[in-house]
Each structure stands twice: as C-alpha cells, then as structure tokens.
Amino acid sequence: MVDHRREPMVGRGSWSLGEWPLLLVRVLCDKCGRAGQYRTDKLLEQHGAGTTMPDLRHIIAQCPRRNNHSDPCMIVFVDRLER
C-alpha cells in the first residue's frame, strides 16, 4: 500500500485528505438528511492527498446549495478532529 499522507502544512487552518487520520470519512447533512461514509484510502486515490477537507466535503455532497448563501448546504464531517 502506498502512503499518500504528507506532513501537516504550518499555518493552514484545515486538514488535507492526506492528513486525515481515520480509516473512514463520514458526512451528515441535517438539512436534507444525507449521510454517508467513504474509505479514506479510496478518496486519496480519487482526489489526492492535497485536497482540503472543506473542498472534499463539497465534492462528496454535490449539493446544489453549496454556493447559495441564503440557503447553504449544511453537510458536515461526523468525526470532528482537533489539531
């Protein structure tokens, strides 16, 4: 297995997919009821280690509300990690 993880970038405010320490990335949207879980290794293959978690959230959601500031997408990561 290839290790796609990278050292954390100092000063960046969000995790990258390569820094995600869990085997799964789980998401949930209370607004629309969408929920899912994705294997981190598969996401790394598809999107690369440098993809930020906020960007990945929107890629996964494919929500038409993602750019609607008056009715935004509410998808969140179930597993919130502290830096």
GROMACS elastic network, one bead per residue, 0.5 to 0.9 nm:
[ bonds ]
;  ai    aj funct       b0    kb
    3     6     6  0.85650   500
    3    18     6  0.88061   500
    4    18     6  0.59536   500
    4    19     6  0.88897   500
    4    41     6  0.85332   500
    4    44     6  0.70188   500
    4    45     6  0.85731   500
    4    48     6  0.76963   500
    4    49     6  0.58675   500
    5    17     6  0.79023   500
    5    19     6  0.57286   500
    5    20     6  0.81357   500
    5    44     6  0.88575   500
    5    49     6  0.62230   500
    5    50     6  0.88692   500
    6     9     6  0.85172   500
    6    16     6  0.87684   500
    6    18     6  0.57360   500
    6    19     6  0.63185   500
    6    49     6  0.72370   500
    6    50     6  0.82925   500
    7    18     6  0.83959   500
    7    19     6  0.72456   500
    8    12     6  0.83215   500
    8    15     6  0.78613   500
    8    16     6  0.80722   500
    8    18     6  0.87290   500
    8    19     6  0.66211   500
    9    12     6  0.59631   500
    9    15     6  0.89076   500
   10    13     6  0.86064   500
   12    15     6  0.78530   500
   14    52     6  0.67403   500
   14    53     6  0.67860   500
   14    54     6  0.74847   500
   14    83     6  0.88697   500
   15    18     6  0.80695   500
   15    19     6  0.61050   500
   15    20     6  0.67618   500
   15    51     6  0.87525   500
   15    52     6  0.59774   500
   15    53     6  0.57321   500
   15    54     6  0.82864   500
   15    83     6  0.84678   500
   16    19     6  0.52759   500
   16    20     6  0.65812   500
   16    49     6  0.65186   500
   16    50     6  0.56187   500
   16    51     6  0.54728   500
   16    53     6  0.54125   500
   16    54     6  0.85887   500
   16    56     6  0.88786   500
   17    20     6  0.51742   500
   17    21     6  0.87930   500
   17    40     6  0.77228   500
   17    43     6  0.78937   500
   17    44     6  0.67429   500
   17    47     6  0.83967   500
   17    48     6  0.72629   500
   17    49     6  0.50568   500
   17    50     6  0.62879   500
   17    51     6  0.55540   500
   17    52     6  0.59360   500
   17    53     6  0.59579   500
   17    56     6  0.78759   500
   18    21     6  0.82194   500
   18    40     6  0.87702   500
   18    44     6  0.70004   500
   18    48     6  0.73882   500
   18    50     6  0.62669   500
   18    51     6  0.76618   500
   18    52     6  0.86500   500
   19    49     6  0.75326   500
   19    50     6  0.87412   500
   20    23     6  0.82761   500
   20    24     6  0.89248   500
   20    25     6  0.82870   500
   20    40     6  0.76896   500
   20    53     6  0.84820   500
   20    81     6  0.89413   500
   21    24     6  0.88034   500
   21    40     6  0.87442   500
   22    25     6  0.70814   500
   22    39     6  0.89289   500
   22    40     6  0.72067   500
   22    79     6  0.88574   500
   23    38     6  0.85561   500
   23    39     6  0.60214   500
   23    40     6  0.53947   500
   23    41     6  0.73693   500
   24    37     6  0.63088   500
   24    38     6  0.54649   500
   24    40     6  0.51845   500
   24    41     6  0.83800   500
   25    36     6  0.83639   500
   25    37     6  0.55489   500
   25    38     6  0.51713   500
   25    39     6  0.63223   500
   25    40     6  0.60708   500
   25    43     6  0.87340   500
   25    77     6  0.72323   500
   25    78     6  0.80176   500
   25    79     6  0.76241   500
   26    35     6  0.75826   500
   26    36     6  0.57673   500
   26    38     6  0.63857   500
   26    39     6  0.88078   500
   26    76     6  0.84707   500
   26    77     6  0.57147   500
   26    78     6  0.54141   500
   26    79     6  0.66835   500
   27    34     6  0.79851   500
   27    35     6  0.55286   500
   27    36     6  0.54169   500
   27    37     6  0.62684   500
   27    38     6  0.86058   500
   27    57     6  0.77269   500
   27    60     6  0.85938   500
   27    61     6  0.85747   500
   27    75     6  0.65023   500
   27    76     6  0.55007   500
   27    78     6  0.53251   500
   27    79     6  0.81422   500
   28    32     6  0.89624   500
   28    33     6  0.70960   500
   28    34     6  0.57192   500
   28    36     6  0.66558   500
   28    37     6  0.89182   500
   28    74     6  0.81887   500
   28    75     6  0.54041   500
   28    76     6  0.55138   500
   28    77     6  0.64469   500
   28    78     6  0.63021   500
   29    32     6  0.57876   500
   29    33     6  0.53042   500
   29    34     6  0.51147   500
   29    35     6  0.63241   500
   29    61     6  0.89151   500
   29    73     6  0.77744   500
   29    74     6  0.54037   500
   29    76     6  0.63147   500
   29    77     6  0.89257   500
   30    33     6  0.51608   500
   30    34     6  0.73020   500
   30    35     6  0.87302   500
   30    74     6  0.67668   500
   30    75     6  0.73177   500
   30    76     6  0.87836   500
   31    34     6  0.80419   500
   31    73     6  0.76621   500
   31    74     6  0.62160   500
   31    75     6  0.80240   500
   32    73     6  0.86731   500
   32    74     6  0.82617   500
   32    75     6  0.87729   500
   34    61     6  0.83902   500
   34    75     6  0.79189   500
   35    75     6  0.85226   500
   38    41     6  0.87371   500
   38    42     6  0.75547   500
   38    43     6  0.71253   500
   39    42     6  0.54311   500
   39    43     6  0.63651   500
   39    44     6  0.87419   500
   40    43     6  0.50515   500
   40    44     6  0.61125   500
   40    45     6  0.87012   500
   41    44     6  0.50783   500
   41    45     6  0.63932   500
   41    46     6  0.87989   500
   42    45     6  0.50874   500
   42    46     6  0.62598   500
   42    47     6  0.85773   500
   43    46     6  0.50472   500
   43    47     6  0.57702   500
   43    48     6  0.72890   500
   43    49     6  0.86943   500
   43    56     6  0.89245   500
   44    47     6  0.53947   500
   44    49     6  0.56358   500
   44    50     6  0.88633   500
   44    51     6  0.85414   500
   45    48     6  0.59031   500
   45    49     6  0.83062   500
   47    50     6  0.80570   500
   47    51     6  0.64216   500
   47    56     6  0.81844   500
   48    51     6  0.59375   500
   49    52     6  0.82381   500
   51    54     6  0.84892   500
   51    55     6  0.66312   500
   51    56     6  0.65253   500
   52    55     6  0.52740   500
   52    56     6  0.61712   500
   52    57     6  0.86731   500
   53    57     6  0.60446   500
   53    58     6  0.87719   500
   53    77     6  0.89312   500
   54    57     6  0.51389   500
   54    58     6  0.67110   500
   54    59     6  0.88393   500
   55    58     6  0.53870   500
   55    59     6  0.62747   500
   55    60     6  0.87251   500
   56    60     6  0.60205   500
   56    61     6  0.84205   500
   57    60     6  0.52901   500
   57    61     6  0.61136   500
   57    62     6  0.86710   500
   57    75     6  0.71087   500
   57    76     6  0.72149   500
   57    77     6  0.76103   500
   58    62     6  0.59669   500
   58    63     6  0.71117   500
   58    66     6  0.68864   500
   58    73     6  0.86207   500
   58    75     6  0.80121   500
   59    62     6  0.55768   500
   59    63     6  0.84893   500
   60    63     6  0.84484   500
   61    64     6  0.88174   500
   61    66     6  0.84506   500
   61    73     6  0.84283   500
   61    75     6  0.70144   500
   62    65     6  0.87387   500
   62    66     6  0.78209   500
   63    66     6  0.55537   500
   63    67     6  0.88105   500
   63    73     6  0.65282   500
   63    75     6  0.88491   500
   64    67     6  0.73812   500
   64    68     6  0.78542   500
   64    72     6  0.88802   500
   64    73     6  0.78244   500
   65    69     6  0.79825   500
   65    70     6  0.89463   500
   65    71     6  0.64350   500
   65    72     6  0.50930   500
   65    74     6  0.87201   500
   66    69     6  0.79711   500
   66    71     6  0.85967   500
   66    72     6  0.56976   500
   66    74     6  0.83844   500
   67    71     6  0.87550   500
   67    72     6  0.67580   500
   67    73     6  0.79257   500
   68    71     6  0.54950   500
   68    72     6  0.50661   500
   68    73     6  0.76433   500
   69    72     6  0.52473   500
   69    73     6  0.87195   500
   71    74     6  0.89524   500
   76    79     6  0.88323   500
   76    80     6  0.87941   500
   77    80     6  0.62190   500
